[in-house]
Amino acid sequence: MSSTAHLPRAATFAATLSLACALSLAGCSPGGFGRDTSPPAQAAEIVKTMVRSPDSFKRAGGEVLWQGQTRDGRPAYVTSVAFDSQNGLGAMMRGCMLVAFHEDADGKIAWDPMWGIKDYTEEMPMLCQKHVPMEIKSTVGKAFADLNFKKGQAEPAT
């Protein structure tokens, strides 16, 4: 058997490998196949930087409570983020946070570390529960947006 008999299999393997590499690179780029760029996913990335154990962070849900614009006209959001993460003792805990963020001139997300994130785990965990009506959640979202963006003209999320 000559070495040319293996050429079709080698070519097929090389083509498959090239396609797999291209798809994996596309998944790693912004807007790629594997990356969730929705406002709740972006807010979850912010929350992940704030928890005690970021490696244990797992998003459990979240939704847009308000969307509008900053005074500069940039897209802005207030989202809830439900998550599981380890506390200081290593136990897994469910948390609920609100995050107010906007897109900056480069299209990257930006938030105020002092005012842009609020932990509602203890006082109002219902903000992260699906069965609570959006009318209730969007009222809190709008108040949080007013605090962060000083602009309440935008409609609450539906």
N, C-alpha and C positions, 0 to 999 in steps of 0.2 A: 504494500500500500504506500502510495507516495504522499508527500507532505501536502500536496494540493488537495487531497481528499478532505483534509481538516479545515481548509480555508473557509467554506461556507459557515461552519460552526463558529469559527474564530471571528468572522465578520459579524455574525449575528450577535455573539457575545459582546463584541466591541461596541456595536450600535446600541445594544441594551444598556451597557454600562454608561455610555455617553448620555443617553436619555435620562437615566437615573441620576447622574451627576447634575445635569441641567435642571431637573425637577427639584432636587434637593437644594440647589443654590437659589432657585426661584422662591422656595419656601422660606428661606432665611432673609430675603430682602424685604424692605417695607412694602406692604401691599402684595406680598407673594402668596403662594398657595397655602402655606401653613400658618400664617400670622393673622391673628384676629386684631383688626384695627378699629373695632367698634368702640364707642365711648365707654361702655361698661368694662371692656377689656383694658382700655387705656387707664381708666380709673383704678382697676385692680392692680396694675403695675405700680401706680403711685402708692396704693395701700401696702403693697408688698415691701416697699422700701421703708415703711413706718413700723412694721411689726417686729417683735422681739426676735423671731426666728424665721427670716425670709425663706430659708431652704424648705421649711415645712408648710409654707403658704400654699393653699389650694382654693381657688375661687369656687364658690358654691352658688353664685347667682349675682344678679344686679340688673338695674334698669335705669334708663334716663328718666329723671324726675322733672327736669327743666332743660330747655335748650334755647339759645338765643345768641346774642352777640355782646362783646365787650364794648366799652365806650369807643374803642378804636375800630369797631366793626369786625373784629375777629370772631370766628365761631367759638361759642362757649357752652359748657354743659355742667349740670349738676346730676350726678349719678349716685345710686346706692351700690354698695358692694357688700355682698354676704361672702364670708370666707371662713375657712378652717385654718388654724395655725396653732403651734405650740406656745403655751405660756412660759413663764420663767421657770416653772417646775417640770416642764416637759410634757404636760398634759395637753391633749388637743382640745381646743376651745372654738366655738362658733362666734364670729364677730360680725358686726354691722357698722359700716362707716358710710358717711356721705363725703363725696369729693367734688369740689368745684374746680374746674380747670378750663383753660382755653388753648387755642392753637396760636403760637407766636408767628412772627413774620416768616420763619423758615419752615412752618408746618409742624413743628415739634410741640409737644404738650408742655404747658407751664401752669404752675399753681403757686399760691402763697402758702408756705409751710405753716404760717401762724394761723391763718383764717380759712384756708382752702380745704381742710380736712377735719372732720368731726367724727369722733367715735360715739355712736349711738347704741352700742352693745347693751349697756345697762339701762339707760333711761328710755329709749324708744326703739327696741329691736324690731318692732312691727314695720319699720321703714324698709326692711329687707325681705319682708314676707309677701309672697305673691297674692294671697287672698285679700290683702288690705286694698280697698279701692284707691285708684290712682288720684282721685280728687283730694284725698287726705294727704297722700305722699307728695303730690305736686304743690300743695300749699307750703309745705315745709321746704321743698326744693326751690320755690320762688323766693321765699324769705332768705334762704342760704345764698341764692344768686344775687339778691339785692345787697347782701352784706359783702359779697366778693366782687361783684362787677358794677355795682352802683347804677344798675340799669334794669328796670323791671318791665320794659315794653314787650319783651318776647313772650310768646305763649308758653304755658306749661306743656310738658310732654303729654302725649295721649297714650 
